[in-house]
C-alpha cells in the first residue's frame, strides 16, 4: 500500500487508507504500507508493517513541518499559488508547475521506489494499492506495475484531473493536458480504479470509456470503534473543558476549503453570530463556535481580525479522537465549501459528522456532498454563505436543540469502515490473486 498520507499524520487524507489497512486482515490480506517519515516513525496504529523512507530535499520549495498533537505533523506549504510574492515565490511556483511533475511529492516517490520494489519482491505481495492525492503515488505505482506485473488498484480519494485540487491544474492549459496524459497512462495500466464517489466513477468513465469496466466506487466512511472511543472519553477533551452542557456549540473540523491556496472562511456564519450577539440572542455564556483544524494563514488572519472573543474558539490541528469528541459534543456541525461546484467529491468529514448523529448546517454548492447530506435528512441547506439564512438556521437549531432531523430510511452503517473494506477485498479477489503475503 503506497500511501503518502498515513498515521501519525493528521490530514484529512489519512483516515481512508488507515481504515483499509486496519480491516484488511479480517479478509485474509496482510497490508504492508510504504509511506513517508515526514509525520513520524514506527508501524501503523493497527499493528501493520509500515515502511517510512525519508523524502529527498524535504524542506526545499517552501515546505515545512507544523507539529500537531502527540508529535504528529500537519503539513503547511508556501506552494499555495496565492498570496506569495517576490522572486523566490515566483521560482517556487515555476518549479511546482513545470519541474515537480505530477506534484511536489515526487521527492517522496524517488525515496520510496527502492523499498517499495524490494517489498514487492520480498513478500511476493498479491496486489499493489496506491492512494491519491498525491498523484505521484500513482506514477510510482505505474513504474512498479510495469516492473513486477502485480495487480494494481488505483484509489482516488479525490478526482485527479476532473475538479482538480492543484492550482496549476485548475488554471487549465498545457499543464492540465500534460497531467491528463499521465493520468490516462495510469488508468490504462491499472487493473482496478477506485473512486470515493459514484459521481467521480461516472465522470471518469465518460473521460476514459475504454476503462469503464475497471471503475469501482468505495465511499469514504467512519470507524465505529473510533466514534465509541471518543464518546467514552468526552470528559477527557482538552478543548471542551469548561464548555458546559448549557452552551450551544457549533462545531467545524478540518480545513475550510479543499484548495490549500484558498483564504475562504465561513464569513456568513460569523456575520450571523455577530448579529445575534448584538441582538442579545446569544452570548459567550450560552453559545460557542469551535473551529478545529489547520487553517490557511490568510483565512486565520481574517478570522482573528474580527475580534469575536468568547464566541469563537480556534484550536489548530487536533488528534482524530479529539476531532470526534468535538463532533459528538456539538449541537450543530458546519460543513462549509466555498467552491462554486462540487460534482465529484464528498467531504470525508461528512461521514463522521453523520456518524456523530448531529444536525448539519451545509453551506455547500450543488454536487455530491450536498446530495448525500440531503439524502440523510440531517442537513440544513444554505447556499452562497448567506448570513441572513444562517442566522435563521441558527435560531431554529437553538430552538429545537437535541432533536436532529433524520430520515428513517438512511442507513449510516453502510459507510462503516469494515463494511467498506469488504468491498476493497472483493475487488482484490476479482483480480485473481489469493490473499496473503
C-alpha positions in Angstrom: 0.0 0.0 0.0 1.6 3.2 -1.2 0.1 6.0 1.0 1.8 9.3 1.5 -0.8 10.4 4.0 -0.8 7.9 6.8 -0.8 7.9 10.6 0.5 9.6 12.7 -0.2 12.3 10.2 -3.5 14.2 10.9 -4.6 15.4 7.5 -7.9 14.5 6.0 -6.3 12.0 3.6 -5.1 9.8 6.4 -8.2 8.0 7.6 -9.3 6.2 4.4 -6.1 4.2 3.8 -5.6 3.6 7.5 -9.1 2.2 7.8 -8.5 -0.2 4.9 -5.2 -1.3 6.4 -6.9 -1.9 9.8 -9.6 -4.1 8.4 -7.9 -6.0 5.5 -6.5 -8.7 7.8 -10.1 -9.7 8.6 -10.5 -10.6 4.9 -7.2 -12.5 4.7 -5.0 -9.7 3.4 -1.8 -8.6 5.2 -1.1 -4.9 4.5 2.4 -3.6 4.1 2.4 0.2 4.0 5.1 2.3 2.3 4.6 5.9 3.5 6.8 8.9 4.5 8.8 9.6 7.6 7.5 13.1 7.5 4.8 12.6 10.1 6.7 10.2 12.4 8.3 6.7 12.7 7.2 3.2 13.6 4.5 0.9 12.5 0.8 1.6 11.9 -1.8 2.1 14.6 -3.3 -1.3 14.0 0.0 -3.1 14.1 0.5 -3.3 10.4 4.0 -3.1 9.0 4.9 0.5 7.8 8.0 1.5 6.0 8.8 5.2 6.2 11.6 6.3 3.8 12.7 9.9 4.1 12.0 12.5 1.4 14.6 13.9 -0.8 15.1 17.7 -0.2 12.2 17.6 2.1 12.5 21.2 3.3 13.0 22.8 0.0 10.4 24.6 -2.1 8.6 26.1 0.8 7.6 23.0 2.7 7.9 22.8 6.4 6.5 20.8 9.3 4.0 22.2 11.8 3.8 20.0 14.9 0.3 18.9 15.9 -1.0 16.9 18.9 1.0 14.0 20.1 4.0 14.9 17.9 2.1 14.4 14.7 2.8 16.9 12.0 0.4 18.8 9.8 1.9 19.9 6.5 2.0 23.5 5.6 3.4 24.9 2.4 4.2 28.1 0.6 3.3 26.3 -2.7 -0.2 27.7 -2.5 -0.4 29.7 -5.6 -2.0 32.5 -3.6 -0.6 35.4 -1.6 3.1 34.8 -2.0 5.2 37.4 -3.8 8.8 38.0 -4.8 11.5 36.2 -6.8 11.6 33.2 -4.5 7.8 32.7 -4.7 8.0 33.0 -8.5 10.7 30.4 -8.7 8.8 28.1 -6.3 5.6 28.3 -8.4 7.6 27.6 -11.6 9.2 24.6 -10.1 5.9 23.2 -8.8 4.2 23.8 -12.2 6.8 22.6 -14.6 9.6 20.7 -12.8 7.9 18.7 -9.9 5.5 16.6 -12.1 2.9 15.4 -11.3 3.4 17.1 -7.9 6.0 18.1 -5.3 5.8 14.7 -3.7 7.9 13.2 -6.5 10.6 13.7 -3.9 8.9 11.1 -1.7 8.4 8.6 -4.6 12.0 8.9 -5.5 12.9 7.8 -2.0 10.1 5.2 -1.8 10.8 3.4 -5.1 13.6 1.1 -3.9 12.0 0.0 -0.6 8.6 -0.5 -2.4 10.2 -2.6 -5.1 12.1 -4.7 -2.6 9.0 -5.2 -0.6 7.0 -6.4 -3.6 9.7 -8.9 -4.5 10.5 -10.0 -0.9 6.9 -10.7 0.1 5.6 -11.8 -3.3 2.6 -9.5 -2.5 -0.7 -10.4 -4.1 -1.5 -6.9 -5.2 -0.4 -3.2 -5.2 -2.6 -0.4 -3.9 -1.8 3.3 -4.4 -3.7 6.2 -2.8 -4.0 9.8 -4.1 -3.6 12.7 -3.5 -0.7 13.0 -4.1 -1.0 11.7 -7.7 2.8 10.9 -7.6 1.8 7.8 -5.7 0.1 6.5 -8.9 3.1 7.3 -11.1 5.2 5.2 -8.7 2.5 2.6 -8.9 2.8 2.7 -12.7 6.5 2.0 -12.6 6.1 -0.8 -10.1 3.3 -2.4 -12.1 5.5 -2.4 -15.2 8.4 -3.9 -13.3 6.6 -6.5 -11.4 3.3 -7.2 -13.2 1.5 -7.3 -9.9 -2.3 -6.5 -10.0 -2.6 -2.8 -9.3 -5.5 -0.9 -7.6 -5.5 2.9 -8.0 -7.6 4.6 -5.3 -8.5 8.2 -5.9 -9.7 9.8 -2.7 -10.3 12.9 -4.7 -10.6 13.3 -8.5 -7.2 13.8 -10.3 -7.9 16.0 -13.3 -11.6 16.5 -13.1 -12.2 19.2 -10.5 -8.5 19.1 -9.7 -7.1 20.3 -6.4 -3.8 21.8 -7.6 -3.8 25.5 -8.6 -1.7 24.8 -11.7 -4.3 22.3 -12.9 -7.3 24.4 -12.1 -5.8 27.0 -14.5 -6.1 24.5 -17.4 -3.8 24.9 -20.4 -0.7 22.8 -21.3 -0.1 21.8 -17.7 -3.5 20.2 -17.4 -3.0 18.5 -20.8 0.3 17.0 -19.6 -1.3 15.8 -16.4 -4.1 14.2 -18.2 -1.7 12.2 -20.4 -0.1 10.9 -17.2 -3.5 10.1 -15.7 -4.5 8.3 -18.8 -1.3 6.1 -18.8 -2.1 5.2 -15.2 -5.7 4.4 -15.9 -4.8 2.2 -18.8 -2.2 0.2 -16.8 -4.1 -0.2 -13.6 -6.2 -3.4 -13.1 -8.8 -1.6 -11.0 -9.6 2.1 -10.5 -11.5 3.1 -7.3 -13.1 6.4 -6.6 -14.7 7.7 -3.5 -18.0 8.7 -5.1 -20.1 7.1 -7.9 -20.2 10.6 -9.5 -16.4 10.5 -9.9 -16.5 7.0 -11.3 -19.2 8.1 -13.8 -17.2 11.2 -14.7 -14.0 9.2 -15.4 -16.0 6.5 -17.3 -17.0 9.3 -19.7 -13.5 10.6 -20.0 -11.9 7.2 -20.5 -14.7 4.9 -21.7 -12.4 2.1 -22.5 -11.5 1.9 -18.8 -15.2 1.9 -17.6 -15.2 -1.8 -16.8 -12.4 -1.2 -14.3 -14.2 1.5 -12.4 -15.4 1.0 -8.9 -16.7 3.3 -6.1 -16.0 2.9 -2.4 -17.1 5.9 -0.3 -15.1 7.4 2.5 -16.6 6.5 5.8 -16.1 6.3 9.5 -14.8 3.8 12.1 -17.4 2.9 14.6 -14.8 1.9 17.2 -13.2 5.3 17.0 -16.5 7.0 17.4 -17.3 4.9 20.5 -13.8 5.6 22.0 -14.4 9.3 21.5 -17.8 9.1 23.1 -16.5 7.3 26.1 -13.7 9.8 26.6 -15.6 13.1 26.1 -14.7 14.2 29.6 -11.0 14.0 28.7 -11.3 16.6 25.9 -8.7 19.3 26.2 -10.7 21.8 24.2 -14.2 21.1 25.5 -13.2 21.6 29.1 -15.1 24.5 30.6 -17.9 24.4 28.0 -20.9 23.3 29.9 -24.0 21.5 28.7 -25.9 24.8 28.7 -23.6 26.2 25.9 -24.9 25.7 22.4 -21.9 24.6 20.3 -21.4 25.0 16.5 -18.5 22.8 15.5 -16.4 22.6 12.4 -13.5 20.1 12.0 -10.8 20.3 9.3 -10.0 22.8 6.7 -12.4 25.3 5.2 -11.6 24.6 1.6 -10.2 21.7 -0.5 -7.7 24.1 -2.1 -4.7 25.0 0.1 -4.4 28.4 -1.6 -7.9 29.5 -0.7 -8.3 32.1 2.0 -12.1 31.5 2.2 -13.7 31.0 5.6 -17.3 30.8 6.8 -17.9 34.5 6.8 -21.7 34.1 6.7 -21.7 32.1 10.0 -19.5 34.7 11.8 -21.7 37.5 10.4 -24.8 35.7 11.7 -23.3 35.1 15.1 -22.2 38.8 15.4 -25.8 39.9 14.5 -27.3 37.5 17.1 -24.9 38.7 19.7 -25.8 42.4 19.0 -29.5 41.5 19.4 -28.8 39.8 22.7 -30.0 36.4 21.4 -26.7 34.7 22.1 -23.6 35.4 24.3 -20.4 33.7 25.3 -22.3 32.3 28.3 -24.6 30.2 26.1 -23.1 30.0 22.6 -19.8 28.9 21.2 -18.3 28.3 17.7 -15.4 25.8 17.6 -13.1 25.7 14.6 -10.8 22.7 15.0 -8.1 22.0 12.4 -5.4 23.6 10.3 -6.2 27.0 8.7 -4.8 28.8 5.7 -2.8 31.7 7.2 -4.9 34.2 5.2 -8.1 32.8 6.5 -6.8 32.7 10.0 -5.7 36.4 10.0 -9.2 37.4 8.6 -11.0 35.5 11.4 -8.7 36.9 14.1 -9.3 40.4 12.8 -13.0 40.1 13.5 -12.5 40.1 17.3 -15.2 37.6 18.1 -13.7 37.0 21.6 -15.6 34.5 23.7 -18.0 33.5 20.9 -15.2 31.7 19.0 -12.6 29.0 19.9 -9.9 28.1 17.3 -7.9 25.0 18.3 -5.4 24.4 15.4 -4.8 20.8 14.3 -6.2 18.2 16.7 -5.9 14.4 17.0 -8.6 12.2 15.4 -10.1 11.3 18.8 -10.3 15.0 19.7 -11.9 15.8 16.4 -14.5 13.1 17.0 -15.1 14.4 20.5 -15.9 17.9 19.1 -18.3 16.4 16.6 -20.1 14.4 19.3 -20.4 17.4 21.6 -21.5 19.9 19.0 -25.2 20.8 18.9 -24.8 21.8 15.2 -22.0 20.8 12.8 -20.9 23.0 10.0 -20.0 21.7 6.6 -18.6 24.6 4.6 -17.5 24.5 0.9 -16.8 27.8 -0.9 -16.3 26.2 -4.3 -18.8 27.1 -6.9 -19.3 23.5 -7.9 -18.5 20.1 -6.3 -19.9 17.5 -8.6 -17.5 14.6 -8.0 -16.4 14.7 -4.3 -17.9 14.2 -0.9 -16.1 15.8 2.0 -14.6 12.9 4.1 -15.7 14.5 7.4 -19.3 14.4 6.3 -19.5 10.6 7.0 -18.1 11.2 10.5 -20.5 14.1 11.0 -23.3 11.7 10.1 -22.0 9.0 12.4 -22.0 11.6 15.3 -25.7 11.9 14.8 -25.8 15.7 15.0 -27.7 18.1 12.7 -25.5 19.6 10.0 -25.5 23.1 8.6 -24.5 22.6 5.0 -23.1 25.7 3.2 -22.5 23.8 0.0 -22.6 24.0 -3.8 -24.6 21.6 -5.9 -22.8 18.3 -6.1 -22.1 15.0 -4.4 -21.7 16.3 -0.8 -25.0 18.2 -1.0 -26.8 15.2 -2.5 -25.6 12.9 0.3 -26.4 15.4 3.1 -29.9 15.9 1.6 -30.4 12.1 1.4 -29.5 11.7 5.1 -32.3 14.1 6.2 -29.9 15.7 8.7 -29.0 18.7 6.6 -30.0 22.3 7.0 -29.1 23.6 3.5 -27.7 27.0 2.8 -26.3 28.4 -0.5 -24.0 31.3 -1.1 -22.9 31.6 2.5 -25.9 33.9 3.3 -25.7 35.5 6.7 -29.4 36.0 6.9 -30.2 32.4 6.0 -27.6 31.2 8.5 -29.0 33.5 11.2 -32.4 31.9 10.8 -31.0 28.4 10.7 -29.1 29.1 14.0 -32.2 30.3 15.7 -34.1 27.3 14.5 -31.4 24.9 15.6 -31.1 26.5 19.0 -34.9 26.3 19.4 -35.1 22.6 18.8 -31.7 21.7 20.3 -31.1 17.9 20.8 -33.7 16.9 18.2 -31.7 16.4 15.0 -33.7 15.8 11.9 -33.2 12.4 10.3 -34.6 10.0 7.7 -35.6 6.6 8.9 -34.5 5.0 5.6 -31.0 6.4 5.7 -28.6 3.7 6.9 -25.3 5.2 8.2 -23.9 1.7 8.8 -23.3 1.1 5.1 -20.4 3.7 5.5 -18.7 1.9 8.4 -15.0 1.1 7.8 -15.2 -2.7 7.9 -18.2 -2.7 5.5 -16.3 -0.6 3.1 -13.1 -2.6 3.4 -15.1 -5.7 2.4 -15.7 -4.1 -0.9 -12.0 -3.5 -1.4 -11.4 -7.1 -0.5 -13.9 -8.1 -3.1 -12.1 -6.1 -5.8 -8.8 -7.8 -4.7 -10.4 -11.1 -5.2 -11.6 -10.2 -8.6 -8.0 -9.5 -9.7 -7.5 -13.3 -9.5 -4.8 -13.4 -6.8 -5.0 -15.2 -3.5 -4.7 -13.0 -0.4 -1.7 -13.2 1.9 2.0 -12.4 1.6 
